Every structure is written in C-alpha cells, then in structure tokens.
Amino acid sequence: MPKKSTKSKSKRMTLRQKYKVIRKIKEHHKKIRKDEKKSAKSGKKKKPVKDPGLPSQWPFKEELVKEFAFLRAKAQADEKRKKEERKLSRQHLQLLSGS
C-alpha cells in the first residue's frame, strides 16, 4: 500500500473555477443589496437575532444570571438618569429662550 504524502495539498485551481467563484460571490452580494433596497422601500425591517441565553446545565449559572441582572439594572438606571438630564437641560433651555 502506498504511503500517504505528508505535504499539504496544493491550493491551485483552474482559472475557470476561480472566475466562477468570483461570479457567484458577485451575484450573491447583488441579490443581498437588491433585497435590502426592496425591504427599505416597503418599510420592512430585519428581525433582530434573539439571544439564546444560558443552557440549564451551565456551570455557575446562578452567578452569571445574577451578574446579568445586575448589569441590566445598572444600564436601565443609567438610561433613566440620562433621560432625566436631557429633560432638565431641555427645560432649562426653554426657560432661557422664553425670557
């Protein structure tokens, strides 16, 4: 039985194959752009990819869940604080421009 070669396989390809791959890629990108234009024209938006969450058998799952809840609460508090600051600055500008 002949011995298998230890050298890596050559990555050479015929020009016909090369240009065929390039053409297929171009067609794919063109199709994606066309679909995006169609969806933008009709007002449709892509659905965001949902986070699958943590598997039930994940090690230290409870700690991670608590950490995520803490980070989420912190982010919500920051958003609320920023919203209040924007509201106050808007009121302040209205008082200055109104008088």
Secondary structure, DSSP 8 states (H G I E B T S, - for coil): ------S-------HHHHHHHHHHHHHHHHHHHHHHHHHHHHT------------TT-TTHHHHHHHHHHHHHHHHHHHHHHHHHHHHHHHHHHHHHH-
